[in-house]
């Protein structure tokens, strides 16, 4: 895995430098507090996967203009906005190993900075004068909001099904990653077949990314993860590993799972019990297998493109998503 990570890091090093500059340059806030909150959430350990996906998707389609880095920040701004809002809705304390923004600046300022980032994203996209690009971003922001609401409605819902879970992660996570890839192709004014191929790549990559994220909530090292393991479960978010286990557990074990999940003050020993039952009924393996399927579909989606450094990068990134530790 380290070799793969190093190859990816080397491939994106110069682009990352330019993206970091563009993130600050394009904020253009009227008030200092906006800059403080936005930079706090964006420069606290983010991997810039979404901007990089847009840049490399455009490059794969032959783009050689000078607006790709500027447009790419839209996807980091949108991602940051959702993190600000999600942390508040979830009542989270820690994000990437740091105190959440609303614990420092308060709820009203944090919500409004999230709104500002959404507005800046649309403004930057509008400068392309591309109706298809603005349309993709408008629909994506609506989908992301719907995904958050859908998840909120199912919080603590022990009857949640895999189909509900897929709806949530498609709207909350996959749609933004899909949009980044799709917009890259649109920026390059690619034919519809290429736009759709990259949209498919982004969708499957995004689904796999979230599935792995949900796995890490049960399996990762707390220090590496940057938050306490089991945080999703403690917040009432039932993700695929536990959904799968609940549906396959004996009546006795399902009752044990339900009793623990309902407890708002879940002890560490109780979380370990849940983890043991998830493993017993194959929830970890099933989720990893499903993520693997989506990674393969993502890579297959871009086989229509000729060999290139950009295509190699996108396939390597897909492989890395499956083995990442944070």
Number of C-alpha atoms within 10 A of each C-alpha: 11 10 8 14 16 10 14 17 12 10 15 14 10 10 14 18 10 12 22 15 13 16 23 16 11 16 19 12 16 8 8 10 14 20 15 14 19 25 15 15 21 20 14 12 13 12 13 18 14 24 28 25 27 31 28 24 32 28 21 26 23 15 20 10 11 8 13 23 21 19 27 26 30 27 24 25 26 25 24 23 23 23 18 24 21 14 18 19 12 15 12 18 16 16 19 16 16 14 12 22 26 20 15 11 13 12 15 9 16 25 18 15 22 22 17 18 23 22 14 19 25 18 13 18 23 16 11 14 10 13 11 14 21 20 13 19 26 15 13 22 21 11 19 23 15 16 21 19 14 18 22 16 10 18 17 18 16 19 12 18 17 16 9 16 20 17 15 23 23 22 23 27 24 24 25 27 28 27 26 34 28 30 28 30 30 24 25 19 16 18 11 11 10 21 23 18 21 33 26 22 28 31 27 27 30 29 26 29 24 20 27 24 20 24 24 19 21 23 16 20 15 16 12 12 18 16 19 19 20 23 16 17 23 20 15 20 23 26 26 25 25 28 18 20 24 26 17 16 18 12 11 8 16 17 13 17 23 15 11 19 24 15 12 11 10 14 12 11 9 17 20 13 15 23 20 12 20 23 16 13 20 18 24 23 14 16 21 21 15 15 24 21 13 23 28 17 17 27 23 14 19 20 12 11 14 11 10 10 12 21 20 15 19 23 18 16 20 25 20 18 21 20 14 15 16 17
